[in-house]
Amino acid sequence: MTSKTLSLTEKIYTYFQAKSLREPAILRELREETAKLSNAQMQISPEQGQLMGLLIELINARKTLEVGVFTGYSALAVALALPEDGKIVACDLNEEWTAIAKKFWQSANVAHKIDLRIAPALETLDGLIANGEQASFDFAFIDADKQNYLNYYERCLTLLRRGGLLAIDNVLWYGDVADTSIQNPSTVAIRTVNDFVHQDERVTMSMLPIGDGVTLARKR
Ligand code: CA
């Protein structure tokens, strides 16, 4: 069946990773360190990090946003793909997780590209808008508290330039979005943003079944 996205068995997934991943040692080490944490599942998959690096190269991104850093894997994947003068404004609240992130960013010699803001992300994003930085970012990645996803989406869309790219993580939410019996606030919030982006004429979009589901949306 080629008219449908393949379901990945463990065997196919192993092959897929073996023939796709070019994960640098520093990213692999960060993944291994993060795996020791109880909420390690919050980290993106390595194939998703690699895709984000490719997207950064494709659009020649220099100035990017990240909403939700955790232990810094996605920011590191993006930072490694950015040019030497590239920048990430990275938003998070958690000092403990971002301390791990900072350690690895320094080891990878990309710490100078990452401007970590420890504050509620909406405050940081609104501050950037108040500072006149709307339409100046090339790329944004949203991967934070799901109940604010729609708020993050609107702010990021304002901050992106025309042709800029937004990536929204966890849009399949372990499959829960497709199960209408599940009505917890995070699942409902993700369904809402999925419905919204799907009909939003301001973007060209595609939902990818990679990792936990990623929606790409290009600002028109
Ligand atoms: Ca995520």
py3Dmol code that shows the C-alpha trace and the ligand (Angstrom):
import py3Dmol

protein = """\
ATOM      1  CA  MET A   1       0.000   0.000   0.000  1.00  0.00           C
ATOM      2  CA  THR A   2       1.752   3.095  -1.168  1.00  0.00           C
ATOM      3  CA  SER A   3      -1.273   5.376  -1.003  1.00  0.00           C
ATOM      4  CA  LYS A   4      -0.989   5.463   2.780  1.00  0.00           C
ATOM      5  CA  THR A   5       1.771   6.354   5.263  1.00  0.00           C
ATOM      6  CA  LEU A   6       3.538   3.207   6.420  1.00  0.00           C
ATOM      7  CA  SER A   7       3.065   2.040  10.009  1.00  0.00           C
ATOM      8  CA  LEU A   8       6.508   1.533  11.504  1.00  0.00           C
ATOM      9  CA  THR A   9       7.147  -1.797  13.188  1.00  0.00           C
ATOM     10  CA  GLU A  10      10.253  -1.975  15.426  1.00  0.00           C
ATOM     11  CA  LYS A  11      12.094  -3.707  12.583  1.00  0.00           C
ATOM     12  CA  ILE A  12      11.254  -1.027  10.022  1.00  0.00           C
ATOM     13  CA  TYR A  13      11.953   1.736  12.529  1.00  0.00           C
ATOM     14  CA  THR A  14      15.405   0.307  13.234  1.00  0.00           C
ATOM     15  CA  TYR A  15      16.137   0.200   9.504  1.00  0.00           C
ATOM     16  CA  PHE A  16      14.767   3.707   9.028  1.00  0.00           C
ATOM     17  CA  GLN A  17      17.010   5.088  11.762  1.00  0.00           C
ATOM     18  CA  ALA A  18      20.032   3.137  10.503  1.00  0.00           C
ATOM     19  CA  LYS A  19      19.666   4.538   6.978  1.00  0.00           C
ATOM     20  CA  SER A  20      18.644   8.072   7.912  1.00  0.00           C
ATOM     21  CA  LEU A  21      20.313   9.214  11.112  1.00  0.00           C
ATOM     22  CA  ARG A  22      23.581  11.091  11.039  1.00  0.00           C
ATOM     23  CA  GLU A  23      23.327  12.125  14.662  1.00  0.00           C
ATOM     24  CA  PRO A  24      26.464  13.932  15.856  1.00  0.00           C
ATOM     25  CA  ALA A  25      28.092  12.478  18.987  1.00  0.00           C
ATOM     26  CA  ILE A  26      27.181  15.531  21.065  1.00  0.00           C
ATOM     27  CA  LEU A  27      23.466  15.090  20.305  1.00  0.00           C
ATOM     28  CA  ARG A  28      23.652  11.388  21.070  1.00  0.00           C
ATOM     29  CA  GLU A  29      25.354  12.142  24.404  1.00  0.00           C
ATOM     30  CA  LEU A  30      22.634  14.661  25.255  1.00  0.00           C
ATOM     31  CA  ARG A  31      19.983  12.076  24.438  1.00  0.00           C
ATOM     32  CA  GLU A  32      21.694   9.548  26.694  1.00  0.00           C
ATOM     33  CA  GLU A  33      21.906  12.042  29.556  1.00  0.00           C
ATOM     34  CA  THR A  34      18.261  13.040  29.112  1.00  0.00           C
ATOM     35  CA  ALA A  35      17.185   9.377  29.100  1.00  0.00           C
ATOM     36  CA  LYS A  36      18.101   9.262  32.816  1.00  0.00           C
ATOM     37  CA  LEU A  37      15.340  11.773  33.623  1.00  0.00           C
ATOM     38  CA  SER A  38      11.862  10.577  34.542  1.00  0.00           C
ATOM     39  CA  ASN A  39      10.272  12.724  31.811  1.00  0.00           C
ATOM     40  CA  ALA A  40      12.740  11.797  29.078  1.00  0.00           C
ATOM     41  CA  GLN A  41       9.818  11.246  26.670  1.00  0.00           C
ATOM     42  CA  MET A  42       9.581  15.036  26.400  1.00  0.00           C
ATOM     43  CA  GLN A  43      12.652  14.985  24.196  1.00  0.00           C
ATOM     44  CA  ILE A  44      12.122  14.992  20.447  1.00  0.00           C
ATOM     45  CA  SER A  45      13.221  11.964  18.439  1.00  0.00           C
ATOM     46  CA  PRO A  46      16.638  12.135  16.761  1.00  0.00           C
ATOM     47  CA  GLU A  47      15.089  11.873  13.294  1.00  0.00           C
ATOM     48  CA  GLN A  48      12.986  14.918  14.103  1.00  0.00           C
ATOM     49  CA  GLY A  49      16.051  16.868  15.214  1.00  0.00           C
ATOM     50  CA  GLN A  50      17.774  15.962  11.972  1.00  0.00           C
ATOM     51  CA  LEU A  51      14.750  17.061   9.933  1.00  0.00           C
ATOM     52  CA  MET A  52      14.757  20.406  11.765  1.00  0.00           C
ATOM     53  CA  GLY A  53      18.422  20.887  10.909  1.00  0.00           C
ATOM     54  CA  LEU A  54      17.640  20.223   7.245  1.00  0.00           C
ATOM     55  CA  LEU A  55      14.755  22.713   7.334  1.00  0.00           C
ATOM     56  CA  ILE A  56      17.044  25.355   8.835  1.00  0.00           C
ATOM     57  CA  GLU A  57      19.466  24.850   5.938  1.00  0.00           C
ATOM     58  CA  LEU A  58      16.674  24.807   3.343  1.00  0.00           C
ATOM     59  CA  ILE A  59      15.259  28.180   4.329  1.00  0.00           C
ATOM     60  CA  ASN A  60      18.674  29.712   5.117  1.00  0.00           C
ATOM     61  CA  ALA A  61      17.463  30.528   8.612  1.00  0.00           C
ATOM     62  CA  ARG A  62      19.531  32.915  10.733  1.00  0.00           C
ATOM     63  CA  LYS A  63      17.108  34.060  13.401  1.00  0.00           C
ATOM     64  CA  THR A  64      14.909  31.494  15.115  1.00  0.00           C
ATOM     65  CA  LEU A  65      12.600  30.966  18.068  1.00  0.00           C
ATOM     66  CA  GLU A  66      12.105  28.001  20.346  1.00  0.00           C
ATOM     67  CA  VAL A  67       9.179  27.772  22.741  1.00  0.00           C
ATOM     68  CA  GLY A  68       9.986  24.980  25.204  1.00  0.00           C
ATOM     69  CA  VAL A  69      13.635  23.973  25.568  1.00  0.00           C
ATOM     70  CA  PHE A  70      13.619  21.025  28.045  1.00  0.00           C
ATOM     71  CA  THR A  71      17.226  19.685  28.000  1.00  0.00           C
ATOM     72  CA  GLY A  72      18.080  21.476  24.781  1.00  0.00           C
ATOM     73  CA  TYR A  73      18.147  18.761  22.115  1.00  0.00           C
ATOM     74  CA  SER A  74      16.063  20.585  19.502  1.00  0.00           C
ATOM     75  CA  ALA A  75      17.862  23.886  20.134  1.00  0.00           C
ATOM     76  CA  LEU A  76      21.194  22.101  19.738  1.00  0.00           C
ATOM     77  CA  ALA A  77      20.078  20.431  16.488  1.00  0.00           C
ATOM     78  CA  VAL A  78      18.971  23.835  15.166  1.00  0.00           C
ATOM     79  CA  ALA A  79      22.059  25.668  16.456  1.00  0.00           C
ATOM     80  CA  LEU A  80      24.376  23.181  14.735  1.00  0.00           C
ATOM     81  CA  ALA A  81      22.574  23.855  11.441  1.00  0.00           C
ATOM     82  CA  LEU A  82      22.558  27.654  11.793  1.00  0.00           C
ATOM     83  CA  PRO A  83      25.367  29.789  10.357  1.00  0.00           C
ATOM     84  CA  GLU A  84      27.998  31.110  12.749  1.00  0.00           C
ATOM     85  CA  ASP A  85      26.086  34.365  13.283  1.00  0.00           C
ATOM     86  CA  GLY A  86      22.717  32.598  13.644  1.00  0.00           C
ATOM     87  CA  LYS A  87      20.554  33.133  16.721  1.00  0.00           C
ATOM     88  CA  ILE A  88      17.923  31.229  18.674  1.00  0.00           C
ATOM     89  CA  VAL A  89      15.728  32.965  21.224  1.00  0.00           C
ATOM     90  CA  ALA A  90      14.914  30.004  23.461  1.00  0.00           C
ATOM     91  CA  CYS A  91      12.053  30.174  25.992  1.00  0.00           C
ATOM     92  CA  ASP A  92      11.659  27.960  29.043  1.00  0.00           C
ATOM     93  CA  LEU A  93      10.795  28.139  32.731  1.00  0.00           C
ATOM     94  CA  ASN A  94      12.808  25.254  34.113  1.00  0.00           C
ATOM     95  CA  GLU A  95      16.316  26.051  35.440  1.00  0.00           C
ATOM     96  CA  GLU A  96      17.172  22.419  36.174  1.00  0.00           C
ATOM     97  CA  TRP A  97      16.518  21.075  32.666  1.00  0.00           C
ATOM     98  CA  THR A  98      18.023  24.079  30.909  1.00  0.00           C
ATOM     99  CA  ALA A  99      21.194  23.709  33.002  1.00  0.00           C
ATOM    100  CA  ILE A 100      21.726  20.397  31.180  1.00  0.00           C
ATOM    101  CA  ALA A 101      20.965  22.175  27.893  1.00  0.00           C
ATOM    102  CA  LYS A 102      23.519  24.908  28.576  1.00  0.00           C
ATOM    103  CA  LYS A 103      26.236  22.382  29.416  1.00  0.00           C
ATOM    104  CA  PHE A 104      25.776  20.633  26.069  1.00  0.00           C
ATOM    105  CA  TRP A 105      25.457  23.880  24.084  1.00  0.00           C
ATOM    106  CA  GLN A 106      28.812  24.919  25.522  1.00  0.00           C
ATOM    107  CA  SER A 107      30.441  21.568  24.700  1.00  0.00           C
ATOM    108  CA  ALA A 108      29.161  21.869  21.138  1.00  0.00           C
ATOM    109  CA  ASN A 109      30.507  25.440  20.823  1.00  0.00           C
ATOM    110  CA  VAL A 110      27.090  26.852  19.939  1.00  0.00           C
ATOM    111  CA  ALA A 111      26.201  28.561  23.243  1.00  0.00           C
ATOM    112  CA  HIS A 112      26.837  31.980  21.654  1.00  0.00           C
ATOM    113  CA  LYS A 113      23.975  31.325  19.214  1.00  0.00           C
ATOM    114  CA  ILE A 114      21.389  30.626  21.918  1.00  0.00           C
ATOM    115  CA  ASP A 115      19.731  33.389  23.913  1.00  0.00           C
ATOM    116  CA  LEU A 116      17.958  31.477  26.707  1.00  0.00           C
ATOM    117  CA  ARG A 117      15.098  33.368  28.350  1.00  0.00           C
ATOM    118  CA  ILE A 118      13.919  31.894  31.630  1.00  0.00           C
ATOM    119  CA  ALA A 119      10.419  33.383  31.852  1.00  0.00           C
ATOM    120  CA  PRO A 120       6.869  32.509  30.784  1.00  0.00           C
ATOM    121  CA  ALA A 121       7.184  32.143  27.012  1.00  0.00           C
ATOM    122  CA  LEU A 122       4.182  34.386  26.330  1.00  0.00           C
ATOM    123  CA  GLU A 123       5.987  37.209  28.171  1.00  0.00           C
ATOM    124  CA  THR A 124       9.130  36.661  26.127  1.00  0.00           C
ATOM    125  CA  LEU A 125       7.205  36.524  22.833  1.00  0.00           C
ATOM    126  CA  ASP A 126       5.118  39.590  23.691  1.00  0.00           C
ATOM    127  CA  GLY A 127       8.352  41.364  24.663  1.00  0.00           C
ATOM    128  CA  LEU A 128       9.855  40.599  21.243  1.00  0.00           C
ATOM    129  CA  ILE A 129       6.725  41.949  19.547  1.00  0.00           C
ATOM    130  CA  ALA A 130       6.786  45.086  21.747  1.00  0.00           C
ATOM    131  CA  ASN A 131      10.439  45.458  20.776  1.00  0.00           C
ATOM    132  CA  GLY A 132       9.474  45.710  17.088  1.00  0.00           C
ATOM    133  CA  GLU A 133      10.763  42.259  16.121  1.00  0.00           C
ATOM    134  CA  GLN A 134       7.604  41.138  14.322  1.00  0.00           C
ATOM    135  CA  ALA A 135       8.175  39.576  10.884  1.00  0.00           C
ATOM    136  CA  SER A 136      11.908  39.186  11.599  1.00  0.00           C
ATOM    137  CA  PHE A 137      12.268  35.485  12.492  1.00  0.00           C
ATOM    138  CA  ASP A 138      12.924  32.770   9.926  1.00  0.00           C
ATOM    139  CA  PHE A 139      11.887  29.731  11.949  1.00  0.00           C
ATOM    140  CA  ALA A 140      10.007  28.901  15.151  1.00  0.00           C
ATOM    141  CA  PHE A 141       9.538  25.636  17.031  1.00  0.00           C
ATOM    142  CA  ILE A 142       6.643  25.262  19.472  1.00  0.00           C
ATOM    143  CA  ASP A 143       7.059  22.478  22.027  1.00  0.00           C
ATOM    144  CA  ALA A 144       5.854  23.710  25.426  1.00  0.00           C
ATOM    145  CA  ASP A 145       2.683  23.537  27.564  1.00  0.00           C
ATOM    146  CA  LYS A 146      -0.076  22.387  25.256  1.00  0.00           C
ATOM    147  CA  GLN A 147      -2.822  24.583  26.725  1.00  0.00           C
ATOM    148  CA  ASN A 148      -1.015  27.670  25.403  1.00  0.00           C
ATOM    149  CA  TYR A 149      -0.336  26.236  21.941  1.00  0.00           C
ATOM    150  CA  LEU A 150      -2.821  28.505  20.182  1.00  0.00           C
ATOM    151  CA  ASN A 151      -1.358  31.553  21.965  1.00  0.00           C
ATOM    152  CA  TYR A 152       2.171  30.505  20.994  1.00  0.00           C
ATOM    153  CA  TYR A 153       1.021  29.883  17.413  1.00  0.00           C
ATOM    154  CA  GLU A 154      -0.399  33.408  17.059  1.00  0.00           C
ATOM    155  CA  ARG A 155       2.671  35.092  18.595  1.00  0.00           C
ATOM    156  CA  CYS A 156       5.099  33.036  16.522  1.00  0.00           C
ATOM    157  CA  LEU A 157       3.154  33.751  13.344  1.00  0.00           C
ATOM    158  CA  THR A 158       3.429  37.470  14.118  1.00  0.00           C
ATOM    159  CA  LEU A 159       7.164  37.149  14.742  1.00  0.00           C
ATOM    160  CA  LEU A 160       7.867  35.119  11.575  1.00  0.00           C
ATOM    161  CA  ARG A 161       8.747  36.812   8.313  1.00  0.00           C
ATOM    162  CA  ARG A 162       6.779  35.980   5.169  1.00  0.00           C
ATOM    163  CA  GLY A 163       8.048  32.599   4.020  1.00  0.00           C
ATOM    164  CA  GLY A 164       9.195  31.806   7.549  1.00  0.00           C
ATOM    165  CA  LEU A 165       8.515  28.347   8.887  1.00  0.00           C
ATOM    166  CA  LEU A 166       6.748  27.225  12.041  1.00  0.00           C
ATOM    167  CA  ALA A 167       7.071  23.691  13.437  1.00  0.00           C
ATOM    168  CA  ILE A 168       4.564  22.551  16.068  1.00  0.00           C
ATOM    169  CA  ASP A 169       5.438  19.459  18.096  1.00  0.00           C
ATOM    170  CA  ASN A 170       3.264  16.681  19.542  1.00  0.00           C
ATOM    171  CA  VAL A 171       0.340  17.281  17.208  1.00  0.00           C
ATOM    172  CA  LEU A 172      -0.588  13.573  17.336  1.00  0.00           C
ATOM    173  CA  TRP A 173      -0.125  13.448  21.137  1.00  0.00           C
ATOM    174  CA  TYR A 174       0.642   9.726  21.423  1.00  0.00           C
ATOM    175  CA  GLY A 175      -2.442   9.154  19.227  1.00  0.00           C
ATOM    176  CA  ASP A 176      -4.799  10.588  21.858  1.00  0.00           C
ATOM    177  CA  VAL A 177      -6.060  13.345  19.533  1.00  0.00           C
ATOM    178  CA  ALA A 178      -7.813  10.696  17.435  1.00  0.00           C
ATOM    179  CA  ASP A 179      -9.602   9.156  20.434  1.00  0.00           C
ATOM    180  CA  THR A 180     -12.682  11.272  21.186  1.00  0.00           C
ATOM    181  CA  SER A 181     -13.144   9.591  24.569  1.00  0.00           C
ATOM    182  CA  ILE A 182      -9.991  11.438  25.746  1.00  0.00           C
ATOM    183  CA  GLN A 183     -10.933  14.954  26.816  1.00  0.00           C
ATOM    184  CA  ASN A 184      -8.138  16.136  29.141  1.00  0.00           C
ATOM    185  CA  PRO A 185      -7.066  19.792  28.709  1.00  0.00           C
ATOM    186  CA  SER A 186      -3.803  19.103  26.831  1.00  0.00           C
ATOM    187  CA  THR A 187      -5.443  16.769  24.333  1.00  0.00           C
ATOM    188  CA  VAL A 188      -8.322  19.199  23.769  1.00  0.00           C
ATOM    189  CA  ALA A 189      -5.841  22.069  23.300  1.00  0.00           C
ATOM    190  CA  ILE A 190      -3.863  20.147  20.683  1.00  0.00           C
ATOM    191  CA  ARG A 191      -7.068  19.216  18.816  1.00  0.00           C
ATOM    192  CA  THR A 192      -8.037  22.894  18.847  1.00  0.00           C
ATOM    193  CA  VAL A 193      -4.727  24.029  17.383  1.00  0.00           C
ATOM    194  CA  ASN A 194      -4.798  21.211  14.812  1.00  0.00           C
ATOM    195  CA  ASP A 195      -8.293  22.282  13.690  1.00  0.00           C
ATOM    196  CA  PHE A 196      -7.220  25.927  13.647  1.00  0.00           C
ATOM    197  CA  VAL A 197      -3.997  25.514  11.649  1.00  0.00           C
ATOM    198  CA  HIS A 198      -5.703  23.173   9.188  1.00  0.00           C
ATOM    199  CA  GLN A 199      -8.101  25.942   8.141  1.00  0.00           C
ATOM    200  CA  ASP A 200      -5.757  28.918   8.628  1.00  0.00           C
ATOM    201  CA  GLU A 201      -5.361  30.579   5.212  1.00  0.00           C
ATOM    202  CA  ARG A 202      -2.378  32.603   6.438  1.00  0.00           C
ATOM    203  CA  VAL A 203      -0.165  29.519   6.158  1.00  0.00           C
ATOM    204  CA  THR A 204       0.698  26.634   3.848  1.00  0.00           C
ATOM    205  CA  MET A 205       0.799  23.595   6.079  1.00  0.00           C
ATOM    206  CA  SER A 206       1.502  19.903   6.310  1.00  0.00           C
ATOM    207  CA  MET A 207       1.208  17.561   9.291  1.00  0.00           C
ATOM    208  CA  LEU A 208       4.000  14.989   9.398  1.00  0.00           C
ATOM    209  CA  PRO A 209       3.697  11.669  11.262  1.00  0.00           C
ATOM    210  CA  ILE A 210       7.296  11.869  12.510  1.00  0.00           C
ATOM    211  CA  GLY A 211       8.094  11.560  16.205  1.00  0.00           C
ATOM    212  CA  ASP A 212       4.850  12.420  18.032  1.00  0.00           C
ATOM    213  CA  GLY A 213       3.573  14.317  14.996  1.00  0.00           C
ATOM    214  CA  VAL A 214       4.891  17.649  13.730  1.00  0.00           C
ATOM    215  CA  THR A 215       2.939  20.266  11.824  1.00  0.00           C
ATOM    216  CA  LEU A 216       4.937  22.487   9.498  1.00  0.00           C
ATOM    217  CA  ALA A 217       3.321  25.801   8.606  1.00  0.00           C
ATOM    218  CA  ARG A 218       4.886  28.336   6.237  1.00  0.00           C
ATOM    219  CA  LYS A 219       3.758  31.918   6.667  1.00  0.00           C
ATOM    220  CA  ARG A 220       2.262  33.265   3.430  1.00  0.00           C
TER     221      ARG A 220
END
"""
ligand_1 = """\
1
CA
Ca 7.532 17.637 22.475
"""
view = py3Dmol.view(width=600, height=400)
view.addModel(protein, "pdb")
view.setStyle({"model": 0}, {"cartoon": {"style": "trace"}})
view.addModel(ligand_1, "xyz")
view.setStyle({"model": 1}, {"stick": {}})
view.zoomTo()
view.show()
